[in-house]
Amino acid sequence: MDVQERKVAQGAKAMAGEEGRPRPAWLEKLLEGPQRFLKFLHEVRVEMTHTTWPTPQEVRSTTFIVIVTIFFFGAFFFVVDMGVERIVGLILKLGKL
């Protein structure tokens, strides 16, 4: 084994933490990233099994309620806007006199 191969082997051992020297904190943090991500995916899968999904009928009914509510509030704010516009117009006319 020549000098360069020995240095590469020592570097690999150091990266694996086998040489007795502790790994730098930044390297530990970098190496734990993929494990943390896999743990996150596992926890997501477990939580998704606890989720109660709505039936298609429930989705249709709530969608209908949302659409009707949007139209109601649209009409309400249209009427309020028209009323405020007239009041502001009257105030401006009185201000010109």
Buried (B, 14 or more C-beta within 10 A) or exposed (E): EEEEEEEEEEEEEBEEEEEEEEBEEEEEEEEEEEEEEEEEEEEEEEEEEEEEEEEEEEEEEEEEEEEEEEEEEEEEEEEEEEEEEEEEEEEEEEEEE
